[in-house]
Amino acid sequence: MKIPKQVTVGDSVYVIQEPDRVASCHGKIHYDRRVIKIGKGNTYGTYTDDERSNTFWHELTHAILHDMGSGLAYDEEFVADFSDRLHKAIKTAKFE
């Protein structure tokens, strides 16, 4: 999946940045600055396209839940479980 350069969630426009590394994680969201970071890898190697796509959906899930005012935006277990399923549903979708 190609990672977008920006995405709008509610009234907030998030810019997506793709640094070489994101400290101690695959990705990070900064609600106040409206920035989502998707790392390209870590000290052990480069993330696969699938890992980066999954990370994008994970951080977008945080953004959506935050926009909804839901406390689930801060529940990493819920966000990981939900975004993993979302990622799989999107990558296996058939349009024909």
Phi and psi restraints in degrees (range 20) as a CNS / XPLOR table:
assign (resid 1 and name C) (resid 2 and name N)
       (resid 2 and name CA) (resid 2 and name C) 1.0 -80.7 20.0 2
assign (resid 2 and name N) (resid 2 and name CA)
       (resid 2 and name C) (resid 3 and name N) 1.0 130.2 20.0 2
assign (resid 2 and name C) (resid 3 and name N)
       (resid 3 and name CA) (resid 3 and name C) 1.0 -79.3 20.0 2
assign (resid 3 and name N) (resid 3 and name CA)
       (resid 3 and name C) (resid 4 and name N) 1.0 128.2 20.0 2
assign (resid 3 and name C) (resid 4 and name N)
       (resid 4 and name CA) (resid 4 and name C) 1.0 -70.3 20.0 2
assign (resid 4 and name N) (resid 4 and name CA)
       (resid 4 and name C) (resid 5 and name N) 1.0 163.5 20.0 2
assign (resid 4 and name C) (resid 5 and name N)
       (resid 5 and name CA) (resid 5 and name C) 1.0 -87.0 20.0 2
assign (resid 5 and name N) (resid 5 and name CA)
       (resid 5 and name C) (resid 6 and name N) 1.0 -25.9 20.0 2
assign (resid 5 and name C) (resid 6 and name N)
       (resid 6 and name CA) (resid 6 and name C) 1.0 -157.4 20.0 2
assign (resid 6 and name N) (resid 6 and name CA)
       (resid 6 and name C) (resid 7 and name N) 1.0 160.5 20.0 2
assign (resid 6 and name C) (resid 7 and name N)
       (resid 7 and name CA) (resid 7 and name C) 1.0 -149.0 20.0 2
assign (resid 7 and name N) (resid 7 and name CA)
       (resid 7 and name C) (resid 8 and name N) 1.0 143.6 20.0 2
assign (resid 7 and name C) (resid 8 and name N)
       (resid 8 and name CA) (resid 8 and name C) 1.0 -103.7 20.0 2
assign (resid 8 and name N) (resid 8 and name CA)
       (resid 8 and name C) (resid 9 and name N) 1.0 128.8 20.0 2
assign (resid 8 and name C) (resid 9 and name N)
       (resid 9 and name CA) (resid 9 and name C) 1.0 -124.7 20.0 2
assign (resid 9 and name N) (resid 9 and name CA)
       (resid 9 and name C) (resid 10 and name N) 1.0 113.4 20.0 2
assign (resid 9 and name C) (resid 10 and name N)
       (resid 10 and name CA) (resid 10 and name C) 1.0 61.7 20.0 2
assign (resid 10 and name N) (resid 10 and name CA)
       (resid 10 and name C) (resid 11 and name N) 1.0 -124.1 20.0 2
assign (resid 10 and name C) (resid 11 and name N)
       (resid 11 and name CA) (resid 11 and name C) 1.0 -97.7 20.0 2
assign (resid 11 and name N) (resid 11 and name CA)
       (resid 11 and name C) (resid 12 and name N) 1.0 4.4 20.0 2
assign (resid 11 and name C) (resid 12 and name N)
       (resid 12 and name CA) (resid 12 and name C) 1.0 -103.7 20.0 2
assign (resid 12 and name N) (resid 12 and name CA)
       (resid 12 and name C) (resid 13 and name N) 1.0 131.1 20.0 2
assign (resid 12 and name C) (resid 13 and name N)
       (resid 13 and name CA) (resid 13 and name C) 1.0 -101.0 20.0 2
assign (resid 13 and name N) (resid 13 and name CA)
       (resid 13 and name C) (resid 14 and name N) 1.0 117.4 20.0 2
assign (resid 13 and name C) (resid 14 and name N)
       (resid 14 and name CA) (resid 14 and name C) 1.0 -97.8 20.0 2
assign (resid 14 and name N) (resid 14 and name CA)
       (resid 14 and name C) (resid 15 and name N) 1.0 131.9 20.0 2
assign (resid 14 and name C) (resid 15 and name N)
       (resid 15 and name CA) (resid 15 and name C) 1.0 -90.3 20.0 2
assign (resid 15 and name N) (resid 15 and name CA)
       (resid 15 and name C) (resid 16 and name N) 1.0 133.5 20.0 2
assign (resid 15 and name C) (resid 16 and name N)
       (resid 16 and name CA) (resid 16 and name C) 1.0 -100.5 20.0 2
assign (resid 16 and name N) (resid 16 and name CA)
       (resid 16 and name C) (resid 17 and name N) 1.0 123.5 20.0 2
assign (resid 16 and name C) (resid 17 and name N)
       (resid 17 and name CA) (resid 17 and name C) 1.0 -109.8 20.0 2
assign (resid 17 and name N) (resid 17 and name CA)
       (resid 17 and name C) (resid 18 and name N) 1.0 149.0 20.0 2
assign (resid 17 and name C) (resid 18 and name N)
       (resid 18 and name CA) (resid 18 and name C) 1.0 -127.0 20.0 2
assign (resid 18 and name N) (resid 18 and name CA)
       (resid 18 and name C) (resid 19 and name N) 1.0 73.6 20.0 2
assign (resid 18 and name C) (resid 19 and name N)
       (resid 19 and name CA) (resid 19 and name C) 1.0 -71.7 20.0 2
assign (resid 19 and name N) (resid 19 and name CA)
       (resid 19 and name C) (resid 20 and name N) 1.0 163.5 20.0 2
assign (resid 19 and name C) (resid 20 and name N)
       (resid 20 and name CA) (resid 20 and name C) 1.0 -59.1 20.0 2
assign (resid 20 and name N) (resid 20 and name CA)
       (resid 20 and name C) (resid 21 and name N) 1.0 -40.3 20.0 2
assign (resid 20 and name C) (resid 21 and name N)
       (resid 21 and name CA) (resid 21 and name C) 1.0 -141.3 20.0 2
assign (resid 21 and name N) (resid 21 and name CA)
       (resid 21 and name C) (resid 22 and name N) 1.0 150.6 20.0 2
assign (resid 21 and name C) (resid 22 and name N)
       (resid 22 and name CA) (resid 22 and name C) 1.0 -120.1 20.0 2
assign (resid 22 and name N) (resid 22 and name CA)
       (resid 22 and name C) (resid 23 and name N) 1.0 124.1 20.0 2
assign (resid 22 and name C) (resid 23 and name N)
       (resid 23 and name CA) (resid 23 and name C) 1.0 -49.7 20.0 2
assign (resid 23 and name N) (resid 23 and name CA)
       (resid 23 and name C) (resid 24 and name N) 1.0 118.9 20.0 2
assign (resid 23 and name C) (resid 24 and name N)
       (resid 24 and name CA) (resid 24 and name C) 1.0 56.0 20.0 2
assign (resid 24 and name N) (resid 24 and name CA)
       (resid 24 and name C) (resid 25 and name N) 1.0 23.8 20.0 2
assign (resid 24 and name C) (resid 25 and name N)
       (resid 25 and name CA) (resid 25 and name C) 1.0 -163.4 20.0 2
assign (resid 25 and name N) (resid 25 and name CA)
       (resid 25 and name C) (resid 26 and name N) 1.0 172.5 20.0 2
assign (resid 25 and name C) (resid 26 and name N)
       (resid 26 and name CA) (resid 26 and name C) 1.0 -79.3 20.0 2
assign (resid 26 and name N) (resid 26 and name CA)
       (resid 26 and name C) (resid 27 and name N) 1.0 -33.2 20.0 2
assign (resid 26 and name C) (resid 27 and name N)
       (resid 27 and name CA) (resid 27 and name C) 1.0 -154.4 20.0 2
assign (resid 27 and name N) (resid 27 and name CA)
       (resid 27 and name C) (resid 28 and name N) 1.0 171.9 20.0 2
assign (resid 27 and name C) (resid 28 and name N)
       (resid 28 and name CA) (resid 28 and name C) 1.0 -156.7 20.0 2
assign (resid 28 and name N) (resid 28 and name CA)
       (resid 28 and name C) (resid 29 and name N) 1.0 144.7 20.0 2
assign (resid 28 and name C) (resid 29 and name N)
       (resid 29 and name CA) (resid 29 and name C) 1.0 -116.6 20.0 2
assign (resid 29 and name N) (resid 29 and name CA)
       (resid 29 and name C) (resid 30 and name N) 1.0 138.3 20.0 2
assign (resid 29 and name C) (resid 30 and name N)
       (resid 30 and name CA) (resid 30 and name C) 1.0 -117.3 20.0 2
assign (resid 30 and name N) (resid 30 and name CA)
       (resid 30 and name C) (resid 31 and name N) 1.0 97.8 20.0 2
assign (resid 30 and name C) (resid 31 and name N)
       (resid 31 and name CA) (resid 31 and name C) 1.0 -59.9 20.0 2
assign (resid 31 and name N) (resid 31 and name CA)
       (resid 31 and name C) (resid 32 and name N) 1.0 -44.3 20.0 2
assign (resid 31 and name C) (resid 32 and name N)
       (resid 32 and name CA) (resid 32 and name C) 1.0 -66.6 20.0 2
assign (resid 32 and name N) (resid 32 and name CA)
       (resid 32 and name C) (resid 33 and name N) 1.0 -35.1 20.0 2
assign (resid 32 and name C) (resid 33 and name N)
       (resid 33 and name CA) (resid 33 and name C) 1.0 -94.2 20.0 2
assign (resid 33 and name N) (resid 33 and name CA)
       (resid 33 and name C) (resid 34 and name N) 1.0 -6.1 20.0 2
assign (resid 33 and name C) (resid 34 and name N)
       (resid 34 and name CA) (resid 34 and name C) 1.0 58.7 20.0 2
assign (resid 34 and name N) (resid 34 and name CA)
       (resid 34 and name C) (resid 35 and name N) 1.0 49.5 20.0 2
assign (resid 34 and name C) (resid 35 and name N)
       (resid 35 and name CA) (resid 35 and name C) 1.0 -127.9 20.0 2
assign (resid 35 and name N) (resid 35 and name CA)
       (resid 35 and name C) (resid 36 and name N) 1.0 134.7 20.0 2
assign (resid 35 and name C) (resid 36 and name N)
       (resid 36 and name CA) (resid 36 and name C) 1.0 -116.4 20.0 2
assign (resid 36 and name N) (resid 36 and name CA)
       (resid 36 and name C) (resid 37 and name N) 1.0 127.6 20.0 2
assign (resid 36 and name C) (resid 37 and name N)
       (resid 37 and name CA) (resid 37 and name C) 1.0 -109.6 20.0 2
assign (resid 37 and name N) (resid 37 and name CA)
       (resid 37 and name C) (resid 38 and name N) 1.0 129.6 20.0 2
assign (resid 37 and name C) (resid 38 and name N)
       (resid 38 and name CA) (resid 38 and name C) 1.0 -118.8 20.0 2
assign (resid 38 and name N) (resid 38 and name CA)
       (resid 38 and name C) (resid 39 and name N) 1.0 109.8 20.0 2
assign (resid 38 and name C) (resid 39 and name N)
       (resid 39 and name CA) (resid 39 and name C) 1.0 -69.0 20.0 2
assign (resid 39 and name N) (resid 39 and name CA)
       (resid 39 and name C) (resid 40 and name N) 1.0 150.7 20.0 2
assign (resid 39 and name C) (resid 40 and name N)
       (resid 40 and name CA) (resid 40 and name C) 1.0 -88.5 20.0 2
assign (resid 40 and name N) (resid 40 and name CA)
       (resid 40 and name C) (resid 41 and name N) 1.0 -17.9 20.0 2
assign (resid 40 and name C) (resid 41 and name N)
       (resid 41 and name CA) (resid 41 and name C) 1.0 175.3 20.0 2
assign (resid 41 and name N) (resid 41 and name CA)
       (resid 41 and name C) (resid 42 and name N) 1.0 -169.3 20.0 2
assign (resid 41 and name C) (resid 42 and name N)
       (resid 42 and name CA) (resid 42 and name C) 1.0 -136.8 20.0 2
assign (resid 42 and name N) (resid 42 and name CA)
       (resid 42 and name C) (resid 43 and name N) 1.0 -169.4 20.0 2
assign (resid 42 and name C) (resid 43 and name N)
       (resid 43 and name CA) (resid 43 and name C) 1.0 -65.7 20.0 2
assign (resid 43 and name N) (resid 43 and name CA)
       (resid 43 and name C) (resid 44 and name N) 1.0 -14.3 20.0 2
assign (resid 43 and name C) (resid 44 and name N)
       (resid 44 and name CA) (resid 44 and name C) 1.0 -96.0 20.0 2
assign (resid 44 and name N) (resid 44 and name CA)
       (resid 44 and name C) (resid 45 and name N) 1.0 -11.2 20.0 2
assign (resid 44 and name C) (resid 45 and name N)
       (resid 45 and name CA) (resid 45 and name C) 1.0 153.5 20.0 2
assign (resid 45 and name N) (resid 45 and name CA)
       (resid 45 and name C) (resid 46 and name N) 1.0 -172.8 20.0 2
assign (resid 45 and name C) (resid 46 and name N)
       (resid 46 and name CA) (resid 46 and name C) 1.0 -92.6 20.0 2
assign (resid 46 and name N) (resid 46 and name CA)
       (resid 46 and name C) (resid 47 and name N) 1.0 140.0 20.0 2
assign (resid 46 and name C) (resid 47 and name N)
       (resid 47 and name CA) (resid 47 and name C) 1.0 -73.9 20.0 2
assign (resid 47 and name N) (resid 47 and name CA)
       (resid 47 and name C) (resid 48 and name N) 1.0 148.1 20.0 2
assign (resid 47 and name C) (resid 48 and name N)
       (resid 48 and name CA) (resid 48 and name C) 1.0 -73.0 20.0 2
assign (resid 48 and name N) (resid 48 and name CA)
       (resid 48 and name C) (resid 49 and name N) 1.0 163.1 20.0 2
assign (resid 48 and name C) (resid 49 and name N)
       (resid 49 and name CA) (resid 49 and name C) 1.0 -58.3 20.0 2
assign (resid 49 and name N) (resid 49 and name CA)
       (resid 49 and name C) (resid 50 and name N) 1.0 -38.4 20.0 2
assign (resid 49 and name C) (resid 50 and name N)
       (resid 50 and name CA) (resid 50 and name C) 1.0 -64.9 20.0 2
assign (resid 50 and name N) (resid 50 and name CA)
       (resid 50 and name C) (resid 51 and name N) 1.0 -41.6 20.0 2
assign (resid 50 and name C) (resid 51 and name N)
       (resid 51 and name CA) (resid 51 and name C) 1.0 -64.0 20.0 2
assign (resid 51 and name N) (resid 51 and name CA)
       (resid 51 and name C) (resid 52 and name N) 1.0 -41.3 20.0 2
assign (resid 51 and name C) (resid 52 and name N)
       (resid 52 and name CA) (resid 52 and name C) 1.0 -68.4 20.0 2
assign (resid 52 and name N) (resid 52 and name CA)
       (resid 52 and name C) (resid 53 and name N) 1.0 -39.1 20.0 2
assign (resid 52 and name C) (resid 53 and name N)
       (resid 53 and name CA) (resid 53 and name C) 1.0 -63.1 20.0 2
assign (resid 53 and name N) (resid 53 and name CA)
       (resid 53 and name C) (resid 54 and name N) 1.0 -45.9 20.0 2
assign (resid 53 and name C) (resid 54 and name N)
       (resid 54 and name CA) (resid 54 and name C) 1.0 -59.4 20.0 2
assign (resid 54 and name N) (resid 54 and name CA)
       (resid 54 and name C) (resid 55 and name N) 1.0 -40.8 20.0 2
assign (resid 54 and name C) (resid 55 and name N)
       (resid 55 and name CA) (resid 55 and name C) 1.0 -63.5 20.0 2
assign (resid 55 and name N) (resid 55 and name CA)
       (resid 55 and name C) (resid 56 and name N) 1.0 -41.1 20.0 2
assign (resid 55 and name C) (resid 56 and name N)
       (resid 56 and name CA) (resid 56 and name C) 1.0 -58.3 20.0 2
assign (resid 56 and name N) (resid 56 and name CA)
       (resid 56 and name C) (resid 57 and name N) 1.0 -49.3 20.0 2
assign (resid 56 and name C) (resid 57 and name N)
       (resid 57 and name CA) (resid 57 and name C) 1.0 -63.9 20.0 2
assign (resid 57 and name N) (resid 57 and name CA)
       (resid 57 and name C) (resid 58 and name N) 1.0 -34.1 20.0 2
assign (resid 57 and name C) (resid 58 and name N)
       (resid 58 and name CA) (resid 58 and name C) 1.0 -61.9 20.0 2
assign (resid 58 and name N) (resid 58 and name CA)
       (resid 58 and name C) (resid 59 and name N) 1.0 -50.8 20.0 2
assign (resid 58 and name C) (resid 59 and name N)
       (resid 59 and name CA) (resid 59 and name C) 1.0 -68.4 20.0 2
assign (resid 59 and name N) (resid 59 and name CA)
       (resid 59 and name C) (resid 60 and name N) 1.0 -34.4 20.0 2
assign (resid 59 and name C) (resid 60 and name N)
       (resid 60 and name CA) (resid 60 and name C) 1.0 -66.1 20.0 2
assign (resid 60 and name N) (resid 60 and name CA)
       (resid 60 and name C) (resid 61 and name N) 1.0 -36.7 20.0 2
assign (resid 60 and name C) (resid 61 and name N)
       (resid 61 and name CA) (resid 61 and name C) 1.0 -60.3 20.0 2
assign (resid 61 and name N) (resid 61 and name CA)
       (resid 61 and name C) (resid 62 and name N) 1.0 -43.9 20.0 2
assign (resid 61 and name C) (resid 62 and name N)
       (resid 62 and name CA) (resid 62 and name C) 1.0 -55.4 20.0 2
assign (resid 62 and name N) (resid 62 and name CA)
       (resid 62 and name C) (resid 63 and name N) 1.0 -47.5 20.0 2
assign (resid 62 and name C) (resid 63 and name N)
       (resid 63 and name CA) (resid 63 and name C) 1.0 -61.5 20.0 2
assign (resid 63 and name N) (resid 63 and name CA)
       (resid 63 and name C) (resid 64 and name N) 1.0 -43.9 20.0 2
assign (resid 63 and name C) (resid 64 and name N)
       (resid 64 and name CA) (resid 64 and name C) 1.0 -64.7 20.0 2
assign (resid 64 and name N) (resid 64 and name CA)
       (resid 64 and name C) (resid 65 and name N) 1.0 -47.5 20.0 2
assign (resid 64 and name C) (resid 65 and name N)
       (resid 65 and name CA) (resid 65 and name C) 1.0 -63.9 20.0 2
assign (resid 65 and name N) (resid 65 and name CA)
       (resid 65 and name C) (resid 66 and name N) 1.0 -38.1 20.0 2
assign (resid 65 and name C) (resid 66 and name N)
       (resid 66 and name CA) (resid 66 and name C) 1.0 -62.8 20.0 2
assign (resid 66 and name N) (resid 66 and name CA)
       (resid 66 and name C) (resid 67 and name N) 1.0 -44.3 20.0 2
assign (resid 66 and name C) (resid 67 and name N)
       (resid 67 and name CA) (resid 67 and name C) 1.0 -61.2 20.0 2
assign (resid 67 and name N) (resid 67 and name CA)
       (resid 67 and name C) (resid 68 and name N) 1.0 -34.4 20.0 2
assign (resid 67 and name C) (resid 68 and name N)
       (resid 68 and name CA) (resid 68 and name C) 1.0 -76.1 20.0 2
assign (resid 68 and name N) (resid 68 and name CA)
       (resid 68 and name C) (resid 69 and name N) 1.0 -9.8 20.0 2
assign (resid 68 and name C) (resid 69 and name N)
       (resid 69 and name CA) (resid 69 and name C) 1.0 76.7 20.0 2
assign (resid 69 and name N) (resid 69 and name CA)
       (resid 69 and name C) (resid 70 and name N) 1.0 21.8 20.0 2
assign (resid 69 and name C) (resid 70 and name N)
       (resid 70 and name CA) (resid 70 and name C) 1.0 -89.2 20.0 2
assign (resid 70 and name N) (resid 70 and name CA)
       (resid 70 and name C) (resid 71 and name N) 1.0 135.2 20.0 2
assign (resid 70 and name C) (resid 71 and name N)
       (resid 71 and name CA) (resid 71 and name C) 1.0 -64.5 20.0 2
assign (resid 71 and name N) (resid 71 and name CA)
       (resid 71 and name C) (resid 72 and name N) 1.0 -17.1 20.0 2
assign (resid 71 and name C) (resid 72 and name N)
       (resid 72 and name CA) (resid 72 and name C) 1.0 -65.3 20.0 2
assign (resid 72 and name N) (resid 72 and name CA)
       (resid 72 and name C) (resid 73 and name N) 1.0 -15.9 20.0 2
assign (resid 72 and name C) (resid 73 and name N)
       (resid 73 and name CA) (resid 73 and name C) 1.0 -59.7 20.0 2
assign (resid 73 and name N) (resid 73 and name CA)
       (resid 73 and name C) (resid 74 and name N) 1.0 -22.7 20.0 2
assign (resid 73 and name C) (resid 74 and name N)
       (resid 74 and name CA) (resid 74 and name C) 1.0 -106.9 20.0 2
assign (resid 74 and name N) (resid 74 and name CA)
       (resid 74 and name C) (resid 75 and name N) 1.0 6.6 20.0 2
assign (resid 74 and name C) (resid 75 and name N)
       (resid 75 and name CA) (resid 75 and name C) 1.0 -97.7 20.0 2
assign (resid 75 and name N) (resid 75 and name CA)
       (resid 75 and name C) (resid 76 and name N) 1.0 95.3 20.0 2
assign (resid 75 and name C) (resid 76 and name N)
       (resid 76 and name CA) (resid 76 and name C) 1.0 -59.7 20.0 2
assign (resid 76 and name N) (resid 76 and name CA)
       (resid 76 and name C) (resid 77 and name N) 1.0 -37.1 20.0 2
assign (resid 76 and name C) (resid 77 and name N)
       (resid 77 and name CA) (resid 77 and name C) 1.0 -63.8 20.0 2
assign (resid 77 and name N) (resid 77 and name CA)
       (resid 77 and name C) (resid 78 and name N) 1.0 -47.3 20.0 2
assign (resid 77 and name C) (resid 78 and name N)
       (resid 78 and name CA) (resid 78 and name C) 1.0 -62.0 20.0 2
assign (resid 78 and name N) (resid 78 and name CA)
       (resid 78 and name C) (resid 79 and name N) 1.0 -48.2 20.0 2
assign (resid 78 and name C) (resid 79 and name N)
       (resid 79 and name CA) (resid 79 and name C) 1.0 -59.7 20.0 2
assign (resid 79 and name N) (resid 79 and name CA)
       (resid 79 and name C) (resid 80 and name N) 1.0 -43.6 20.0 2
assign (resid 79 and name C) (resid 80 and name N)
       (resid 80 and name CA) (resid 80 and name C) 1.0 -63.6 20.0 2
assign (resid 80 and name N) (resid 80 and name CA)
       (resid 80 and name C) (resid 81 and name N) 1.0 -46.0 20.0 2
assign (resid 80 and name C) (resid 81 and name N)
       (resid 81 and name CA) (resid 81 and name C) 1.0 -63.3 20.0 2
assign (resid 81 and name N) (resid 81 and name CA)
       (resid 81 and name C) (resid 82 and name N) 1.0 -45.8 20.0 2
assign (resid 81 and name C) (resid 82 and name N)
       (resid 82 and name CA) (resid 82 and name C) 1.0 -65.8 20.0 2
assign (resid 82 and name N) (resid 82 and name CA)
       (resid 82 and name C) (resid 83 and name N) 1.0 -48.8 20.0 2
assign (resid 82 and name C) (resid 83 and name N)
       (resid 83 and name CA) (resid 83 and name C) 1.0 -68.0 20.0 2
assign (resid 83 and name N) (resid 83 and name CA)
       (resid 83 and name C) (resid 84 and name N) 1.0 -31.9 20.0 2
assign (resid 83 and name C) (resid 84 and name N)
       (resid 84 and name CA) (resid 84 and name C) 1.0 -61.2 20.0 2
assign (resid 84 and name N) (resid 84 and name CA)
       (resid 84 and name C) (resid 85 and name N) 1.0 -42.8 20.0 2
assign (resid 84 and name C) (resid 85 and name N)
       (resid 85 and name CA) (resid 85 and name C) 1.0 -68.8 20.0 2
assign (resid 85 and name N) (resid 85 and name CA)
       (resid 85 and name C) (resid 86 and name N) 1.0 -39.7 20.0 2
assign (resid 85 and name C) (resid 86 and name N)
       (resid 86 and name CA) (resid 86 and name C) 1.0 -62.3 20.0 2
assign (resid 86 and name N) (resid 86 and name CA)
       (resid 86 and name C) (resid 87 and name N) 1.0 -47.2 20.0 2
assign (resid 86 and name C) (resid 87 and name N)
       (resid 87 and name CA) (resid 87 and name C) 1.0 -57.2 20.0 2
assign (resid 87 and name N) (resid 87 and name CA)
       (resid 87 and name C) (resid 88 and name N) 1.0 -46.4 20.0 2
assign (resid 87 and name C) (resid 88 and name N)
       (resid 88 and name CA) (resid 88 and name C) 1.0 -65.9 20.0 2
assign (resid 88 and name N) (resid 88 and name CA)
       (resid 88 and name C) (resid 89 and name N) 1.0 -41.4 20.0 2
assign (resid 88 and name C) (resid 89 and name N)
       (resid 89 and name CA) (resid 89 and name C) 1.0 -62.3 20.0 2
assign (resid 89 and name N) (resid 89 and name CA)
       (resid 89 and name C) (resid 90 and name N) 1.0 -42.7 20.0 2
assign (resid 89 and name C) (resid 90 and name N)
       (resid 90 and name CA) (resid 90 and name C) 1.0 -68.4 20.0 2
assign (resid 90 and name N) (resid 90 and name CA)
       (resid 90 and name C) (resid 91 and name N) 1.0 -44.0 20.0 2
assign (resid 90 and name C) (resid 91 and name N)
       (resid 91 and name CA) (resid 91 and name C) 1.0 -73.6 20.0 2
assign (resid 91 and name N) (resid 91 and name CA)
       (resid 91 and name C) (resid 92 and name N) 1.0 -16.5 20.0 2
assign (resid 91 and name C) (resid 92 and name N)
       (resid 92 and name CA) (resid 92 and name C) 1.0 -105.2 20.0 2
assign (resid 92 and name N) (resid 92 and name CA)
       (resid 92 and name C) (resid 93 and name N) 1.0 2.9 20.0 2
assign (resid 92 and name C) (resid 93 and name N)
       (resid 93 and name CA) (resid 93 and name C) 1.0 -62.0 20.0 2
assign (resid 93 and name N) (resid 93 and name CA)
       (resid 93 and name C) (resid 94 and name N) 1.0 138.9 20.0 2
assign (resid 93 and name C) (resid 94 and name N)
       (resid 94 and name CA) (resid 94 and name C) 1.0 -111.1 20.0 2
assign (resid 94 and name N) (resid 94 and name CA)
       (resid 94 and name C) (resid 95 and name N) 1.0 131.1 20.0 2
assign (resid 94 and name C) (resid 95 and name N)
       (resid 95 and name CA) (resid 95 and name C) 1.0 -109.7 20.0 2
assign (resid 95 and name N) (resid 95 and name CA)
       (resid 95 and name C) (resid 96 and name N) 1.0 1.4 20.0 2
